[in-house]
Amino acid sequence: MEKKQLYIIGAVVLVLLFLIEPFAIGLMSNSQKGAAQPAKQKGSLSLTGTVFTNITIAKYQPYIIVKGRGEAVEKAKQRLLESGNATYAASSGDSLIISLRDSRLAPAAAAEFEGANATVLATALIITPPTIRVEGRGISTEAEGTSFNLQINPIFEEGSRVGATFTAAVEGGEVVGIGNFYPLPELLRGIEVEAELLPSQPESYEIEVRWEDRAKARELASSLGASYREKSYILTSPNASQQQLEAMKAKEYVTGVRPGLISVRNNFTNSTKAGQDLSSAGLEYELPPSVATLPNGSSKQDYESALARLEEAGINAWLSAKSTLAAKLPPFIEAGGKRYKAQGIGIETEKTAPLPSNATSVRLILDFEAVGNRVARITDVKQA
């Protein structure tokens, strides 16, 4: 076998992050390297390591493989055939092979069948940059870029440039094997959506403990059966300079620093000293309260009783009441000129503004990770 012939070195399985259905299952095969690529000096190392790079979904084969049966699948097939977007459909075992009029229709055709709860695969030509860096254990090398075919769930448009990670085996500067290929999610922030309101949730409670008293409250909160989130850190500006962070890192009570947060020893409670040091470093700051939460089903009276016990022990604490919104995202979210499938994901968030008594929807602001044209994971949600 020639070195340029790619062979599989591991199971090649792509799983759409945080979603149930498989993202892709397939083998990688040799494709043309691309004669137009400039000649490169090859490294002499032979190793197997990890690659993080941007790849291009260059083209799909003009057919899709559908796994799933039922009336909804048959109706999706008929719609594609009647529209002319599919030229024919044939059964193969427990799958349908749908021939497409144009390979660029693969993502839209896949969406038709996924709406019928079927799983869809398409064969994609994937191209790496001309040079890739392969990181092994304590060693790395550069290798000549390559291309390969892979069966994936076609959630990317042809020509999409996608962050990805995979394992590559390298010999003499050439990639001779690829496996464990995963797309990397992109993060979208501050996306406003209109979501369907679900039945209202009962008011919830928690006990907040003053930062200076957090260590003193730990044992008592535990004895009361409460879950206790002890916040031994200080919130600061996420835009703090490295010089400001280094100034705080040198303090004997600081255990770690990063933009927006300074960790401190659990037993350090001198807010006056912390404030003086932070001000000297030119940092604005917040000392967050720790939080005690009683078991599910606890009443407001249970919380008031626990709060009284803390106050009797000389601990400065207070009761915090929160109302929660439950909502269902729309089927699709528009952001940055692209459309992402949200699949009606149900979410909860704190109610921060009143709603009309007859409201059926609510405006939300989301941060989410997307893979291709799918919402993969909601990372933050708040009421608009």
Backbone torsions as a table, in degrees:
resi	resn	phi	psi	omega
1	MET	NA	131.6	179.7
2	GLU	-69.6	155.5	-179.5
3	LYS	-61.3	-31.0	-176.7
4	LYS	-76.8	-7.0	176.8
5	GLN	-81.4	113.2	-179.8
6	LEU	-74.3	135.1	173.2
7	TYR	-127.3	153.1	-173.9
8	ILE	-73.1	137.7	178.5
9	ILE	-118.0	1.9	178.8
10	GLY	-170.5	170.8	177.4
11	ALA	-65.4	129.4	-178.6
12	VAL	-103.4	97.3	-175.6
13	VAL	-130.3	122.7	175.0
14	LEU	-106.6	128.3	177.8
15	VAL	-120.2	122.4	178.1
16	LEU	-60.5	121.2	-171.6
17	LEU	-57.5	127.6	173.2
18	PHE	68.1	6.1	174.5
19	LEU	-109.2	160.7	-171.1
20	ILE	-80.5	-43.9	-170.2
21	GLU	-76.5	155.3	178.7
22	PRO	-62.8	141.2	174.4
23	PHE	-80.5	-47.1	177.5
24	ALA	-164.7	148.4	172.5
25	ILE	-138.1	122.1	-177.8
26	GLY	-173.5	174.6	177.3
27	LEU	-109.2	149.7	177.9
28	MET	-98.6	129.3	-178.9
29	SER	-123.0	165.9	-176.7
30	ASN	-68.7	139.8	171.5
31	SER	-130.8	173.3	179.5
32	GLN	-63.6	137.4	-179.0
33	LYS	-71.6	-24.1	-178.5
34	GLY	100.3	97.9	-173.8
35	ALA	-65.4	-22.6	-176.6
36	ALA	-77.5	-8.2	-179.1
37	GLN	-68.5	138.6	-179.7
38	PRO	-67.9	150.6	177.4
39	ALA	-67.8	141.9	-179.0
40	LYS	-130.9	149.3	175.4
41	GLN	-76.3	126.3	-176.0
42	LYS	-83.2	144.5	174.2
43	GLY	-74.6	159.9	-177.7
44	SER	-95.0	-7.5	-176.0
45	LEU	-76.0	148.5	169.6
46	SER	-119.0	118.9	-178.4
47	LEU	-157.8	164.8	171.4
48	THR	-117.2	124.8	-176.6
49	GLY	-151.3	-168.3	-174.9
50	THR	-106.8	142.4	178.3
51	VAL	-118.9	133.0	169.3
52	PHE	-119.1	117.2	-176.0
53	THR	-159.4	175.3	172.7
54	ASN	-98.6	125.8	178.0
55	ILE	-111.1	165.4	178.6
56	THR	-115.6	127.4	171.1
57	ILE	-81.4	91.4	-168.9
58	ALA	-72.5	-45.8	-173.5
59	LYS	-164.4	150.1	172.0
60	TYR	-102.3	154.1	165.6
61	GLN	-70.8	147.2	-172.8
62	PRO	-78.7	49.3	173.8
63	TYR	-156.9	160.0	175.3
64	ILE	-129.9	155.9	178.0
65	ILE	-111.5	121.4	-176.0
66	VAL	-110.7	125.9	176.3
67	LYS	-113.6	111.5	-177.0
68	GLY	154.2	150.8	-178.6
69	ARG	-132.4	170.1	176.1
70	GLY	124.5	171.5	-176.6
71	GLU	-62.8	-40.1	-178.5
72	ALA	-64.4	-36.7	177.9
73	VAL	-66.3	-42.8	178.7
74	GLU	-62.5	-39.7	179.1
75	LYS	-66.5	-39.6	177.6
76	ALA	-63.0	-40.8	177.9
77	LYS	-61.3	-46.1	-179.1
78	GLN	-63.4	-39.8	179.0
79	ARG	-59.5	-43.9	-179.2
80	LEU	-66.9	-41.1	179.5
81	LEU	-66.5	-44.6	-178.2
82	GLU	-67.5	-30.6	178.4
83	SER	-77.4	-15.6	-177.0
84	GLY	87.4	-2.7	178.4
85	ASN	-73.2	-24.5	172.8
86	ALA	-114.0	138.1	-177.6
87	THR	-94.3	-31.3	173.0
88	TYR	-163.6	164.5	178.4
89	ALA	-135.3	137.6	-179.3
90	ALA	-137.6	143.9	177.1
91	SER	-83.9	143.5	175.6
92	SER	-142.5	98.0	-175.2
93	GLY	64.7	-126.1	179.2
94	ASP	-95.0	16.3	-177.4
95	SER	-121.6	162.2	171.5
96	LEU	-111.8	136.2	172.9
97	ILE	-104.7	117.7	-177.7
98	ILE	-109.1	114.1	177.5
99	SER	-83.3	131.9	-175.0
100	LEU	-105.0	148.0	176.3
101	ARG	-62.8	-32.5	-177.2
102	ASP	-147.5	136.1	-179.0
103	SER	-60.5	-26.5	-179.0
104	ARG	-68.4	-12.5	179.8
105	LEU	-83.1	-3.6	-175.1
106	ALA	-55.6	-48.1	-179.5
107	PRO	-61.3	-42.4	-179.2
108	ALA	-68.2	-40.4	178.8
109	ALA	-65.3	-39.9	177.8
110	ALA	-60.7	-40.6	-179.2
111	ALA	-61.7	-36.2	178.1
112	GLU	-58.1	-46.7	-176.5
113	PHE	-76.7	-33.2	178.7
114	GLU	-66.8	-28.0	173.4
115	GLY	-65.5	-17.5	176.8
116	ALA	-101.9	18.9	178.0
117	ASN	62.9	33.4	174.7
118	ALA	-103.2	159.4	176.1
119	THR	-101.9	137.1	-174.5
120	VAL	-126.4	136.8	174.9
121	LEU	-125.9	149.5	173.1
122	ALA	-140.7	151.4	178.6
123	THR	-89.7	120.9	-176.2
124	ALA	-113.8	142.5	170.1
125	LEU	-89.6	119.4	-176.7
126	ILE	-113.1	130.7	-176.8
127	ILE	-120.7	132.2	176.1
128	THR	-90.3	170.4	171.0
129	PRO	-63.0	165.8	-179.2
130	PRO	-57.6	-31.5	178.4
131	THR	-132.1	136.4	176.8
132	ILE	-125.7	150.3	176.3
133	ARG	-102.7	129.1	-179.3
134	VAL	-109.0	120.1	-176.1
135	GLU	-101.9	113.2	174.5
136	GLY	-99.0	-167.9	179.3
137	ARG	-78.2	103.8	178.2
138	GLY	73.0	11.5	-178.5
139	ILE	-153.3	150.4	178.1
140	SER	-147.1	162.8	178.7
141	THR	-154.1	161.0	172.7
142	GLU	-98.2	144.9	180.0
143	ALA	-133.6	158.3	177.1
144	GLU	-67.6	136.7	178.5
145	GLY	-64.9	168.1	-176.1
146	THR	-151.2	-178.9	173.3
147	SER	-139.9	155.8	-178.3
148	PHE	-158.1	159.3	176.1
149	ASN	-98.9	140.9	-177.5
150	LEU	-148.1	135.7	173.4
151	GLN	-79.9	121.7	-179.5
152	ILE	-134.9	163.1	167.1
153	ASN	-72.5	118.1	-172.1
154	PRO	-76.2	76.0	179.1
155	ILE	-102.0	3.9	175.2
156	PHE	-111.3	143.1	173.0
157	GLU	-74.9	153.6	175.0
158	GLU	-59.3	137.9	-178.9
159	GLY	89.9	-3.9	-179.5
160	SER	-65.4	138.7	174.2
161	ARG	-102.8	122.7	-167.8
162	VAL	-130.0	135.7	171.0
163	GLY	-69.5	138.5	-177.8
164	ALA	-151.7	158.9	173.0
165	THR	-130.0	144.2	177.7
166	PHE	-157.8	164.4	175.5
167	THR	-93.5	135.4	179.8
168	ALA	-130.3	136.3	170.8
169	ALA	-98.1	129.9	-174.9
170	VAL	-122.2	135.7	172.8
171	GLU	-134.3	121.7	177.8
172	GLY	56.6	34.8	177.7
173	GLY	85.2	1.0	178.6
174	GLU	-113.5	142.8	174.7
175	VAL	-78.8	122.8	-179.8
176	VAL	-113.9	-4.5	178.0
177	GLY	-163.7	145.1	-178.8
178	ILE	-137.6	143.0	175.9
179	GLY	-158.3	177.2	174.5
180	ASN	50.0	54.9	-174.9
181	PHE	-90.5	126.3	179.7
182	TYR	-135.6	136.2	171.8
183	PRO	-76.1	149.6	178.0
184	LEU	-98.8	137.0	-179.0
185	PRO	-72.3	153.2	170.2
186	GLU	-102.1	147.4	-178.5
187	LEU	-103.6	125.2	175.7
188	LEU	-111.9	134.5	-174.7
189	ARG	-120.3	146.7	171.7
190	GLY	65.3	36.9	-178.9
191	ILE	-91.2	122.2	-176.4
192	GLU	-91.9	132.5	-179.6
193	VAL	-136.6	157.1	173.1
194	GLU	-100.8	118.6	-175.9
195	ALA	-114.9	149.3	179.0
196	GLU	-76.5	128.0	178.1
197	LEU	-72.4	136.7	173.4
198	LEU	-103.4	170.3	-179.3
199	PRO	-49.8	137.5	-174.6
200	SER	-62.4	149.3	-179.1
201	GLN	-98.1	148.8	177.4
202	PRO	-66.1	154.9	178.9
203	GLU	-63.8	139.7	179.5
204	SER	-114.8	161.2	-175.4
205	TYR	-131.2	157.8	169.5
206	GLU	-155.6	158.5	178.8
207	ILE	-105.8	125.2	178.3
208	GLU	-101.1	136.0	-175.5
209	VAL	-115.5	131.6	179.9
210	ARG	-53.4	141.4	-175.8
211	TRP	-51.8	-43.3	-177.0
212	GLU	-66.1	-23.0	-176.4
213	ASP	-101.9	6.6	-170.6
214	ARG	-61.3	-41.8	-178.4
215	ALA	-69.8	-38.9	-178.9
216	LYS	-65.7	-28.9	-176.4
217	ALA	-85.0	-13.0	-170.9
218	ARG	-58.8	-53.6	-174.7
219	GLU	-67.4	-41.4	-178.6
220	LEU	-66.6	-41.9	178.7
221	ALA	-59.7	-41.1	179.2
222	SER	-64.7	-40.8	-179.7
223	SER	-66.8	-22.5	178.2
224	LEU	-86.9	2.6	179.5
225	GLY	80.7	16.7	-177.2
226	ALA	-90.4	148.5	168.4
227	SER	-83.3	130.4	-171.3
228	TYR	-122.7	120.3	176.1
229	ARG	-102.1	99.7	-177.6
230	GLU	-86.2	119.5	-174.6
231	LYS	-100.8	83.3	179.0
232	SER	-88.8	62.4	177.1
233	TYR	-155.0	167.7	-179.9
234	ILE	-122.6	131.3	177.3
235	LEU	-86.3	132.0	178.9
236	THR	-133.5	-179.0	-179.2
237	SER	-63.7	132.2	176.3
238	PRO	-67.6	-11.2	-179.4
239	ASN	-101.0	17.6	179.2
240	ALA	-58.9	141.4	-179.9
241	SER	-76.5	162.2	177.8
242	GLN	-62.5	-35.6	178.8
243	GLN	-63.3	-41.9	178.3
244	GLN	-65.1	-41.7	179.5
245	LEU	-66.1	-39.8	179.0
246	GLU	-64.2	-36.0	178.6
247	ALA	-62.1	-38.9	178.9
248	MET	-78.0	-32.9	-179.5
249	LYS	-60.6	-27.9	-177.8
250	ALA	-75.9	-12.2	-178.9
251	LYS	-71.5	140.7	-172.5
252	GLU	-66.7	-22.3	-177.7
253	TYR	-92.5	-6.2	-177.7
254	VAL	-87.2	130.9	-179.9
255	THR	-106.3	-11.2	178.4
256	GLY	-178.3	152.3	178.5
257	VAL	-136.3	147.0	169.2
258	ARG	-158.7	160.5	-178.8
259	PRO	-53.1	124.5	178.0
260	GLY	93.5	-12.3	-174.5
261	LEU	-154.0	134.3	175.8
262	ILE	-123.1	117.0	179.2
263	SER	-83.4	142.3	-179.8
264	VAL	-129.8	165.8	177.4
265	ARG	-61.5	145.8	-179.4
266	ASN	-59.1	-32.6	-176.7
267	ASN	-92.5	5.8	177.8
268	PHE	-89.8	117.2	-176.3
269	THR	-131.3	13.9	-177.2
270	ASN	-82.0	88.3	-177.2
271	SER	-67.2	-28.9	179.7
272	THR	-65.5	-47.8	179.0
273	LYS	-64.1	-43.1	179.1
274	ALA	-59.3	-43.6	179.6
275	GLY	-62.5	-42.1	179.0
276	GLN	-63.3	-44.1	-179.4
277	ASP	-65.2	-41.6	-179.3
278	LEU	-67.1	-40.5	178.1
279	SER	-65.3	-40.1	178.0
280	SER	-62.4	-32.0	178.7
281	ALA	-83.7	-0.6	179.1
282	GLY	75.5	27.9	-176.8
283	LEU	-109.8	132.2	167.2
284	GLU	-79.1	151.1	-173.5
285	TYR	-151.3	166.1	175.0
286	GLU	-140.6	135.2	177.0
287	LEU	-100.6	99.7	-171.9
288	PRO	-73.9	141.0	176.0
289	PRO	-71.2	148.6	171.3
290	SER	-80.3	163.2	-170.4
291	VAL	-130.0	129.1	174.8
292	ALA	-109.9	129.5	-179.6
293	THR	-125.4	126.4	178.8
294	LEU	-79.1	163.4	-178.5
295	PRO	-58.1	156.3	177.5
296	ASN	-54.5	140.5	179.3
297	GLY	93.6	-6.5	178.8
298	SER	-69.4	140.0	-177.5
299	SER	-89.6	173.3	175.6
300	LYS	-61.0	-36.9	179.1
301	GLN	-63.9	-37.5	176.4
302	ASP	-60.6	-42.9	179.8
303	TYR	-66.8	-40.5	179.3
304	GLU	-64.3	-37.0	178.2
305	SER	-66.4	-43.0	178.8
306	ALA	-65.5	-40.0	178.5
307	LEU	-61.7	-41.0	179.4
308	ALA	-62.0	-38.2	178.3
309	ARG	-64.1	-40.8	178.4
310	LEU	-65.3	-43.7	-179.4
311	GLU	-65.5	-35.4	177.0
312	GLU	-63.0	-29.2	179.1
313	ALA	-85.9	8.0	177.9
314	GLY	79.3	21.7	-178.9
315	ILE	-99.6	127.5	-180.0
316	ASN	-80.6	110.1	-177.7
317	ALA	-146.2	166.1	-179.3
318	TRP	-151.6	159.1	-179.2
319	LEU	-90.9	132.0	179.0
320	SER	-118.3	125.5	179.6
321	ALA	-105.2	138.1	-179.5
322	LYS	-132.9	138.3	172.7
323	SER	-102.8	138.2	-176.1
324	THR	-112.4	137.0	173.2
325	LEU	-96.5	134.9	171.4
326	ALA	-112.8	133.9	-176.3
327	ALA	-148.2	161.9	176.9
328	LYS	-118.8	126.2	-179.4
329	LEU	-66.6	155.6	176.5
330	PRO	-68.5	166.1	179.6
331	PRO	-59.3	-33.0	-178.9
332	PHE	-135.0	150.2	176.6
333	ILE	-121.6	130.0	177.1
334	GLU	-94.9	129.9	179.4
335	ALA	-156.8	129.2	175.8
336	GLY	58.9	33.5	-179.7
337	GLY	77.5	6.7	178.9
338	LYS	-119.7	161.3	-178.9
339	ARG	-118.1	125.9	-177.5
340	TYR	-116.1	134.2	178.9
341	LYS	-77.5	120.1	-178.1
342	ALA	-101.8	-14.6	173.7
343	GLN	59.0	25.9	177.1
344	GLY	62.9	36.0	-178.7
345	ILE	-58.5	133.8	175.6
346	GLY	-88.3	136.1	-178.0
347	ILE	-138.4	161.8	174.1
348	GLU	-129.7	146.6	176.3
349	THR	-153.2	164.4	-179.9
350	GLU	-71.0	135.7	176.3
351	LYS	-79.8	116.9	-176.0
352	THR	-113.7	-5.3	179.0
353	ALA	-146.6	146.7	-178.8
354	PRO	-68.1	154.0	176.5
355	LEU	-121.8	150.3	175.0
356	PRO	-57.7	148.1	-176.4
357	SER	-62.4	-25.4	-179.3
358	ASN	-101.0	15.3	-177.5
359	ALA	-65.1	138.4	176.9
360	THR	-115.8	-6.2	179.4
361	SER	-145.2	167.2	-178.5
362	VAL	-145.1	143.9	176.2
363	ARG	-85.4	128.4	-179.8
364	LEU	-123.6	152.9	173.7
365	ILE	-113.9	122.7	-173.5
366	LEU	-114.7	145.9	158.0
367	ASP	-112.2	132.0	179.6
368	PHE	-149.2	156.9	173.8
369	GLU	-96.5	137.6	179.0
370	ALA	-124.2	142.9	171.5
371	VAL	-121.8	115.9	-174.8
372	GLY	62.3	-127.2	-179.4
373	ASN	-102.6	27.6	-178.2
374	ARG	-121.0	141.9	165.8
375	VAL	-75.9	116.6	-177.3
376	ALA	-93.1	-37.6	-177.4
377	ARG	-158.4	132.6	173.6
378	ILE	-83.5	123.1	-178.8
379	THR	-100.9	-23.1	177.9
380	ASP	-160.5	143.4	178.1
381	VAL	-145.8	138.7	176.1
382	LYS	-149.4	157.2	179.0
383	GLN	-71.4	136.0	-179.7
384	ALA	-71.1	NA	NA
